[in-house]
Amino acid sequence: MDAAPTLRRVALFSALSLLVAGALSLVGDRGTAAATAAETSASVGALRICSNCAATGGDLSRYRYVVLHSWEHGRIAGLKAANPNVKVLVYKELPGTYDYACHNGVDDQLLAAGVGYCAADGQHPNWFLTDTSGSRIQFCDYQGIWQMDPGNTAYQDEWLKNVSADMKAHGWDGVMLDDANSTEKYHLCGKTIAKYPTEASYEAATKSFLARVGPALMHQGFLVLPNINFDCWETCWSSFIRYTSGATREWWTKSTTGTGGQYADASWDWANSFLRITQNANKVFLAITYAPSTDLRSQRYARASFLIDWNGGASALVFDPGAGDPWSSEWTMDIGTPKGARYRSGGAWRRDYTGGTVLVNPSSSASATVSLGGKFLAPEGAQVTSVTLQPTSGLILRNSGAPAPAPAPTPPAQPSAPTKTTPPVISVLRHQNVAASPGAWTGNPTFSYQWLRCDGAGACSQIAGAMASTYHLARVDVGFLLKIRVTGTNTAGSTVAESGPISVVGSGNSNPRALLSVKGARVAAPTGSGHGAFGAAGPHRHRFSFRFGPSSARVTFVDRRSRSHLRSLSIVRIRVSGSRVLVQGRGKLGRHKVWFSATAIDRGPGRRDFFRIRMSNGYRASGRLVTGSITVH
């Protein structure tokens, strides 16, 4: 499934086409209000960033999300007039800049990048990444796009300033950030980035960009949807979207732009898991499928696969055939809201909706015949009681009866005070910094912040001067819990919401450090301790002790056979789930420093507890305790 990782196959333009795009008529985006009301679907979007794609894209007000280039901002007013609920996003390249958008030493006013080539070349040449020979890196697959440094804080701040100004000036609802990648291998063609020689180091650079830019833009009321590459798997994906409104996933259900390449069997379900992960985090997932406009099989497979796991919320499917009007009832069909979870039926997956049923057969080789248990309408209008699905195919059936009625036009929403739908969240950054995202709100509010310092009994006081979305930990914070109080304000009023707490630890002369610990579905500051011995070659081969709480944390471990003695120097993460605790940090093993990960399980009275440790030098040991015990609160 090594599909090309970015949207850029449709994002390159000549200088002439840019000029033409700016002068195009807006008629194709308007349509009539009646037609819009009849066809609008709440879970589909349009990606119109190829040459002339916005002008030839039909009635774009029918979609929930529309992605356009910056120079297409003149279409926004018409789209909003026809559909007040549409979200119009501007396309921006995250780590790249375009040399052909620079003329006579001056960057174009409206760009597909966050930072102009000429401005960076003249004032900040260090923002250009180089290969191991010292040469600047041009994307090998897209000439004219140059690799910038996503981990450079000055570049991040300039990108943030420029994109924020563009969105505020022209009325965009948010931004799609292309190339939010964990690896740039597709653009390097064998070269190595000198500053980021490993994929892990580049992934960290992209994550730092999202951590700095994402919360700042969301604080300003914008949607932030990075286009995350296919190689960013579950852990990477979750770490990226914690700083954003959600994400975009290309190559939904298939790996090519032609008629083939459909995912099958376990690969299909794995690809679908990113929709589930994103929705479980209460964030937006945009799935993008590429195929010809005549490819009904790909349209049905994409739509059915989306509906089989959609939660009825803000996520959407995008079908991109290239130039022309992408709309088709085959991939935009709306059958209401899900009535329950998907289930197996006749060798296929099935899910029932209020207005019909969805079927997917992801098998790579076997057909599936499903008895429907009633009468339904096939896409062609025929009434059916059973259907047979070929391998890697999907089908959406309407309830039998009259054709689905057109939804009534949505009346303009009356102003009301903001409402919090998900609470604010605190993220731990590097260098003693923490950052807050406001959570999800209705009412399009602006936000203000106040950091709180709380004692163990839950009594909190405001921290003087701490009224930004970020906060730098001080020594006075050690031993306390921190919260963020967010106030959402619009023309109808204000609403206050608070995050869960984080604990701040420190010892001796070390810098204070914030610890996030997840217990169940809430942020908490638990405590735990343990000591004991285990080992297959005698009861005293391995000895350990650990302790963590609101004010300090430490781990020690001894392997008597190898005479190894680990002592923790810093704890960077504590995760608690029920009676299981994971502690990760950096420690000293003899004269060497290593990273370690220790897992302890409190099995309760009458059962032997469990301890496991792994170190970055390859050492690992685990076993049930022979002596001692573990307690997790």
C-alpha positions in Angstrom: 0.0 0.0 0.0 2.8 2.4 -0.8 0.6 5.0 -2.3 1.9 8.5 -3.2 1.5 10.6 0.0 0.2 14.0 -0.9 -2.5 16.0 -2.7 0.1 17.6 -5.0 -0.7 15.5 -8.0 -3.4 18.1 -8.7 -1.8 21.1 -7.1 0.7 22.4 -9.6 -0.1 25.4 -11.7 1.7 27.5 -14.3 1.8 31.2 -13.9 -0.7 31.6 -16.7 -3.2 29.3 -15.1 -3.0 31.2 -11.8 -3.9 34.4 -13.6 -6.8 32.7 -15.4 -8.1 31.2 -12.2 -8.3 34.6 -10.6 -10.5 35.9 -13.4 -12.9 32.9 -13.6 -16.6 33.4 -13.4 -18.3 32.3 -10.2 -21.5 31.2 -11.8 -20.7 27.5 -11.5 -20.6 27.6 -7.7 -24.0 29.2 -7.1 -26.8 27.2 -8.5 -30.3 27.8 -7.1 -31.2 27.6 -3.5 -33.8 24.9 -4.3 -31.3 22.7 -6.1 -28.9 23.0 -3.3 -31.4 22.1 -0.7 -32.4 19.1 -2.6 -29.0 17.7 -3.1 -26.8 18.8 -0.2 -25.3 15.9 1.8 -24.0 16.4 5.3 -21.1 13.9 4.9 -19.4 14.7 1.6 -16.7 17.2 0.5 -15.0 18.5 -2.6 -11.3 18.9 -3.3 -11.0 21.4 -6.1 -7.3 22.4 -6.3 -6.3 21.2 -9.8 -6.1 23.6 -12.7 -9.6 25.0 -13.5 -11.1 22.5 -11.0 -13.0 25.1 -9.0 -14.6 26.6 -12.2 -15.6 23.2 -13.6 -16.6 21.6 -10.3 -20.4 22.2 -10.6 -22.4 23.4 -7.6 -19.9 23.4 -4.8 -22.5 24.6 -2.3 -23.9 21.0 -2.1 -20.9 19.9 0.0 -20.2 20.1 3.7 -16.5 20.9 3.0 -14.9 22.5 0.0 -11.1 22.8 -0.3 -9.9 25.6 -2.7 -6.7 27.6 -3.4 -6.2 31.0 -1.8 -6.8 32.8 -5.1 -10.3 31.3 -5.2 -11.5 33.3 -2.2 -13.9 35.2 -4.4 -16.2 32.1 -4.4 -16.7 32.0 -0.6 -19.5 34.6 -0.4 -21.5 32.8 -3.1 -21.0 29.4 -1.4 -22.1 30.7 1.9 -25.1 32.4 0.5 -26.3 29.2 -1.1 -25.4 27.0 1.9 -24.6 28.7 5.2 -23.4 25.5 6.7 -20.6 24.8 4.2 -17.0 25.0 5.5 -14.6 26.4 2.9 -11.0 25.5 3.6 -7.9 27.0 2.0 -5.1 24.7 0.7 -1.6 25.3 2.1 1.6 23.4 1.8 3.1 22.7 5.2 6.9 22.1 4.6 7.2 23.3 1.0 7.5 26.6 -0.9 7.0 27.3 -4.6 9.7 29.0 -6.6 7.4 29.6 -9.6 5.1 31.7 -7.4 7.9 34.3 -7.2 8.4 36.9 -9.9 11.1 39.5 -10.1 12.2 38.8 -6.6 8.7 39.2 -5.2 6.3 36.5 -4.1 2.7 36.4 -5.4 0.2 37.9 -3.0 -1.9 34.7 -2.8 0.1 31.5 -2.3 -0.4 27.7 -2.0 2.3 27.8 0.7 2.5 29.3 4.1 5.9 31.0 3.3 6.9 32.5 0.0 10.1 31.3 -1.8 11.5 34.8 -2.4 11.0 36.0 1.2 12.6 32.9 2.6 15.5 32.9 0.1 16.3 36.5 0.8 15.7 36.8 4.5 15.8 33.2 6.0 18.0 30.9 3.9 18.4 28.7 6.9 14.8 27.6 6.6 15.7 25.6 3.5 16.6 22.0 4.4 19.7 20.6 2.7 20.9 17.1 1.8 24.1 15.6 3.1 26.1 17.3 0.4 24.9 20.7 1.6 22.5 21.3 -1.4 19.0 22.6 -1.0 16.4 19.9 -1.6 13.8 20.2 -4.4 11.0 17.8 -4.4 12.1 15.1 -6.9 8.5 14.3 -7.9 7.3 18.0 -8.2 9.9 20.3 -9.6 9.7 23.9 -8.3 8.7 22.9 -4.7 11.5 23.3 -2.2 11.8 21.5 1.2 11.6 23.8 4.2 12.3 23.0 7.8 9.0 22.2 9.6 10.9 21.9 12.9 12.2 25.5 12.8 10.2 27.6 15.3 10.8 30.8 13.3 9.5 29.1 10.2 6.5 27.8 12.1 5.7 31.3 13.4 6.0 32.9 10.0 3.8 30.2 8.4 1.2 30.7 11.2 1.2 34.5 10.8 0.9 34.4 7.0 -1.9 31.7 6.9 -3.8 33.3 9.7 -3.8 36.7 7.9 -5.0 35.1 4.7 -7.9 33.3 6.4 -9.0 36.4 8.3 -8.8 38.7 5.3 -10.8 36.5 3.0 -13.3 34.6 5.2 -11.9 31.1 5.1 -13.3 28.6 7.7 -10.1 26.7 8.0 -7.0 25.3 6.4 -5.9 21.9 4.9 -2.2 21.5 5.5 -0.7 19.3 2.8 2.4 17.1 3.4 2.0 16.8 7.2 4.3 13.8 6.8 6.2 11.5 9.1 8.6 10.8 6.3 9.6 12.8 3.2 11.0 9.7 1.3 8.5 10.1 -1.6 9.9 13.6 -2.3 13.6 12.8 -1.7 14.1 9.9 -4.2 17.0 8.5 -2.2 18.4 11.7 -0.8 18.9 12.2 3.0 17.9 15.3 4.9 21.1 16.3 6.8 19.2 17.8 9.7 16.7 14.9 9.9 18.5 11.8 8.8 15.9 9.4 10.2 12.2 9.1 9.7 11.7 9.4 13.4 13.5 12.7 13.5 11.4 14.1 10.7 8.3 12.9 12.3 9.2 14.8 15.4 9.8 17.9 13.4 6.3 17.7 11.8 4.7 17.0 15.2 6.4 20.1 16.6 5.0 22.2 13.8 1.4 20.9 14.4 1.8 21.4 18.1 2.8 25.0 17.6 0.5 26.0 14.7 -2.6 23.8 15.2 -3.8 25.0 18.7 -3.0 28.6 17.7 -5.2 28.5 14.7 -8.0 26.7 16.5 -7.8 29.3 19.2 -8.6 31.8 16.5 -11.7 29.8 15.5 -10.3 28.0 12.4 -10.5 24.4 11.4 -7.1 22.8 11.1 -7.0 19.6 9.0 -3.5 18.2 8.1 -3.2 15.8 5.2 -1.2 13.1 7.0 0.8 10.6 5.0 -0.1 6.9 4.6 3.1 5.8 6.5 2.0 7.6 9.7 0.4 4.6 11.4 -1.8 4.5 14.5 0.5 5.9 17.2 1.9 8.6 14.8 -1.6 9.5 13.6 -2.9 9.9 17.2 0.0 12.1 18.2 -0.5 14.4 15.2 -4.3 14.9 15.5 -4.1 15.8 19.2 -3.0 19.3 18.1 -5.6 19.7 15.3 -9.3 19.6 14.4 -8.8 16.2 12.8 -7.1 15.1 9.6 -7.3 14.2 5.9 -6.5 10.7 4.7 -5.8 10.2 1.0 -6.1 6.9 -0.9 -9.3 6.0 0.9 -10.2 2.3 0.0 -7.7 2.2 -2.9 -4.1 3.0 -3.8 -4.4 4.3 -7.3 -6.1 7.0 -9.4 -7.3 4.4 -11.9 -10.0 1.8 -11.5 -7.9 -0.7 -9.6 -6.0 -0.9 -6.3 -8.9 -1.6 -3.9 -7.8 -2.6 -0.4 -9.0 -6.0 0.7 -9.3 -8.2 3.7 -7.3 -7.0 6.7 -5.8 -4.1 4.8 -9.3 -2.7 4.2 -10.2 -2.8 7.9 -6.8 -1.3 8.9 -7.3 1.6 6.5 -10.8 2.1 8.0 -9.4 2.1 11.5 -8.1 5.7 11.0 -11.7 6.9 10.6 -12.6 5.1 13.8 -9.5 6.5 15.7 -10.2 10.1 14.6 -13.9 9.9 15.4 -13.2 8.4 18.8 -11.1 11.5 19.5 -14.1 13.6 18.6 -12.3 15.1 15.6 -13.1 15.5 11.8 -11.9 12.8 9.3 -11.9 13.7 5.6 -11.4 10.6 3.4 -10.3 11.1 -0.1 -10.7 8.6 -3.0 -9.2 9.1 -6.4 -10.8 7.4 -9.4 -12.3 8.2 -12.8 -15.8 9.8 -12.8 -17.1 6.8 -14.6 -15.8 4.3 -12.1 -19.1 3.3 -10.2 -17.4 0.4 -8.4 -14.8 2.7 -6.7 -17.5 5.3 -5.9 -19.7 2.7 -4.2 -16.9 0.9 -2.4 -15.6 4.3 -1.0 -19.0 5.5 0.1 -20.1 2.2 1.6 -16.8 1.8 3.4 -17.1 5.3 4.8 -20.7 4.7 6.0 -19.9 1.3 7.5 -17.9 3.1 10.2 -19.2 6.7 10.2 -20.5 7.9 13.5 -23.0 10.3 12.0 -20.8 13.3 13.0 -18.7 15.9 11.2 -16.5 13.5 9.1 -17.0 13.4 5.3 -16.0 11.6 2.1 -14.3 13.3 -0.9 -14.3 11.7 -4.3 -11.8 13.3 -6.7 -12.0 12.4 -10.4 -9.7 15.3 -11.4 -11.2 18.0 -13.6 -15.0 18.3 -14.1 -18.0 18.0 -11.7 -17.3 15.3 -9.2 -20.9 15.0 -7.9 -22.6 11.7 -8.4 -25.4 10.1 -6.4 -23.2 6.9 -6.3 -20.8 8.4 -3.8 -23.0 11.2 -2.2 -26.0 9.0 -1.3 -27.5 10.0 2.0 -29.5 7.4 3.9 -29.9 9.1 7.2 -28.0 8.2 10.4 -26.7 4.9 11.7 -29.0 2.8 13.8 -26.2 0.7 15.3 -22.8 -0.9 14.8 -21.8 -2.8 11.7 -22.3 -6.6 11.7 -21.5 -9.6 9.6 -24.1 -10.8 7.2 -23.7 -13.5 4.5 -19.9 -13.0 4.3 -20.2 -9.2 4.0 -20.2 -6.4 6.5 -23.6 -4.7 7.0 -24.8 -1.6 8.8 -28.4 -0.4 9.1 -29.4 3.3 8.7 -32.6 5.1 9.3 -33.1 5.4 5.5 -31.6 2.2 4.3 -28.7 -0.3 4.7 -25.0 -0.4 3.8 -23.1 -3.5 2.6 -19.3 -4.0 2.0 -17.5 -7.1 0.8 -13.8 -6.5 1.4 -12.8 -10.0 0.5 -10.1 -10.2 -2.1 -11.5 -13.4 -3.7 -14.9 -14.5 -2.6 -18.3 -13.1 -3.5 -20.9 -12.6 -0.8 -24.7 -13.1 -1.0 -26.7 -11.3 1.6 -30.4 -12.0 2.4 -31.7 -8.6 3.4 -34.7 -9.7 5.5 -37.0 -7.2 3.7 -37.4 -5.1 0.6 -34.9 -2.4 -0.4 -34.3 -0.2 -3.4 -31.1 -0.7 -5.3 -29.3 2.4 -6.8 -30.9 1.7 -10.2 -34.4 1.7 -8.6 -35.1 -2.0 -8.6 -36.7 -3.6 -5.5 -34.5 -6.3 -4.0 -34.7 -8.8 -1.1 -31.1 -10.2 -1.5 -28.0 -9.1 -3.3 -24.6 -10.6 -4.3 -21.5 -8.5 -3.9 -18.4 -9.2 -5.9 -15.0 -9.1 -4.1 -13.9 -5.6 -2.9 -17.3 -4.0 -3.7 -19.9 -2.0 -1.7 -23.6 -1.2 -2.1 -26.0 1.2 -0.5 -29.7 0.4 -0.5 -32.6 2.7 0.3 -35.6 1.6 2.3 -38.4 0.4 0.0 -41.1 2.9 -0.7 -41.2 6.4 -2.2 -37.9 7.9 -3.3 -36.0 9.6 -0.5 -37.5 13.1 0.1 -35.3 16.1 -0.4 -34.2 17.6 2.9 -35.8 20.9 3.8 -33.5 24.0 3.5 -31.7 24.7 6.7 -32.9 28.0 8.2 -30.2 30.4 9.4 -29.2 29.6 12.9 -30.3 32.1 15.6 -27.4 33.5 17.7 -26.9 31.7 21.0 -24.2 31.6 23.6 -21.3 29.2 22.9 -21.7 25.6 24.1 -18.8 23.3 24.9 -19.1 19.9 23.2 -15.7 18.5 24.2 -13.6 19.9 27.1 -10.4 21.8 26.8 -7.2 19.7 26.7 -3.7 20.4 27.9 -0.7 19.1 25.9 2.8 18.8 27.2 5.4 20.4 25.0 9.2 20.5 25.3 11.3 22.9 27.4 8.9 23.1 30.4 6.0 24.3 28.2 2.4 23.2 28.2 -0.3 24.3 25.8 -4.1 24.3 25.8 -6.5 23.6 23.0 -10.1 24.9 23.7 -11.9 21.8 22.8 -14.9 21.7 20.5 -17.6 24.4 20.7 -20.8 25.5 19.0 -21.5 29.2 18.3 -18.2 30.0 16.6 -16.7 31.7 19.7 -13.5 33.5 20.3 -11.5 32.2 23.3 -9.7 33.6 26.3 -7.5 31.6 28.7 -6.6 31.5 32.4 -4.2 29.0 33.9 -5.1 27.7 37.4 -2.8 26.2 40.1 -4.6 23.7 42.3 -3.8 21.8 45.4 -4.5 18.1 46.2 -7.8 19.0 47.7 -9.0 20.6 44.5 -8.8 24.2 45.6 -7.6 26.3 42.6 -6.3 29.9 42.2 -5.5 31.9 39.2 -1.9 32.2 38.1 -1.1 35.9 37.7 -0.4 36.9 34.1 -1.0 33.4 32.7 -3.7 34.2 30.2 -2.3 32.8 27.0 -2.9 29.3 25.5 0.6 28.3 26.4 2.3 28.4 29.8 6.0 28.0 30.9 6.2 25.9 34.1 7.9 27.5 37.1 9.5 25.9 40.2 6.6 27.2 42.3 4.3 24.9 40.3 6.0 21.7 41.6 3.7 19.7 43.8 0.6 21.3 42.4 -1.9 20.4 39.7 -2.5 22.8 36.7 -5.8 23.4 34.8 -6.8 25.7 32.0 -10.0 27.7 32.2 -11.3 28.6 28.7 -14.0 31.2 28.1 -15.8 31.1 24.8 -17.4 34.3 23.8 -19.7 35.4 20.9 -22.3 38.1 20.3 -24.9 36.2 22.4 -22.8 35.7 25.5 -19.9 33.7 27.2 -19.5 30.2 28.5 -16.7 28.9 30.7 -15.1 25.4 30.6 -12.2 23.8 32.4 -9.8 21.0 31.5 -8.9 18.1 33.6 -5.7 18.5 35.7 -2.1 17.7 35.0 0.5 17.2 37.7 3.8 19.1 37.9 6.8 17.2 39.3 10.4 18.0 40.0 13.3 17.0 42.4 16.4 18.7 43.5 17.7 21.3 41.1 15.9 19.7 38.1 13.5 21.7 36.0 9.8 21.2 36.7 8.0 18.8 34.4 4.4 18.3 33.6 2.9 14.8 33.5 -0.3 13.7 31.7 -1.8 10.6 33.0 -4.9 9.2 31.4 -7.2 7.1 33.6 -10.3 6.0 31.9 -11.7 8.8 29.8 -10.5 11.7 32.0 -7.2 13.4 32.7 -6.1 12.8 36.3 -3.0 12.8 38.5 -2.9 9.3 40.1 -0.3 7.9 42.4 1.4 4.5 42.5 4.2 2.6 44.1 5.8 -0.8 43.9 8.8 -2.8 45.0 9.8 -6.4 44.7 11.7 -9.1 42.9 11.2 -11.5 40.0 13.2 -13.6 37.6 13.2 -17.1 36.1 16.7 -17.9 37.4 16.1 -17.4 41.0 13.8 -15.2 43.1 16.2 -12.4 43.4 17.6 -11.9 39.9 15.6 -8.7 39.3 14.7 -6.1 41.9 12.8 -2.9 41.2 11.1 0.0 43.0 9.0 2.8 41.6 6.9 5.6 43.0 5.0 8.4 41.3 2.5 11.0 42.6 1.6 14.7 42.3 5.1 16.0 43.2 7.7 13.4 42.2 8.4 10.3 40.3 11.2 7.8 40.2 12.1 4.2 39.0 15.1 2.0 40.0 15.9 -1.4 38.7 18.6 -4.0 39.4 19.7 -7.1 37.5 21.9 -9.0 39.9 23.2 -11.5 37.3 24.5 -8.8 34.9 25.2 -6.3 37.7 23.1 -3.7 35.9 21.6 -0.9 38.0 19.2 1.6 36.4 18.3 4.8 38.2 15.8 7.2 36.6 16.9 10.8 35.9 13.7 12.1 34.5 10.1 10.8 33.9 8.5 12.0 30.7 5.3 10.1 30.6 2.9 8.2 33.0 -0.1 6.4 31.7 -2.6 4.7 34.0 -5.4 2.5 32.8 -7.2 0.7 35.6 -4.6 -1.2 37.6 -1.9 -1.0 34.9 0.7 1.8 34.8 3.2 2.7 32.2 6.2 4.9 33.2 8.6 6.1 30.6 11.7 8.3 31.0 15.5 8.6 30.8 17.8 7.0 33.3 21.4 6.2 34.0 22.6 2.6 33.6 26.1 2.5 35.0 28.0 5.2 33.2 25.6 5.3 30.3 22.3 7.1 29.8 19.3 5.2 28.3 15.6 5.6 27.6 13.4 3.1 29.5 9.8 2.0 29.6 8.4 0.2 32.6 5.0 -1.4 33.0 3.6 -2.5 36.3 0.3 -4.3 36.9 -1.5 -4.4 40.3 -3.4 -7.8 40.1 -5.1 -7.3 43.4 -5.2 -9.4 46.6 -4.2 -13.0 46.4 -2.5 -12.7 42.9 1.1 -12.0 42.0 1.7 -8.6 40.6 3.6 -8.1 37.3 6.6 -5.8 36.3 8.3 -5.4 32.9 11.1 -3.1 31.8 12.6 -2.3 28.4 15.6 -0.1 27.6 16.9 1.7 24.5 20.1 -0.5 24.6 18.0 -3.6 23.8 17.7 -4.9 27.4 14.4 -6.2 28.5 13.1 -8.3 31.5 9.6 -9.2 32.8 7.9 -11.5 35.2 5.5 -12.0 38.0 6.6 -10.9 41.4 8.1 -13.4 43.9 8.4 -10.9 46.6 6.9 -7.4 47.1 3.8 -5.8 45.7 2.5 -3.1 43.4 -0.2 -0.5 44.3 -1.8 1.8 41.7 -4.3 4.4 42.9 
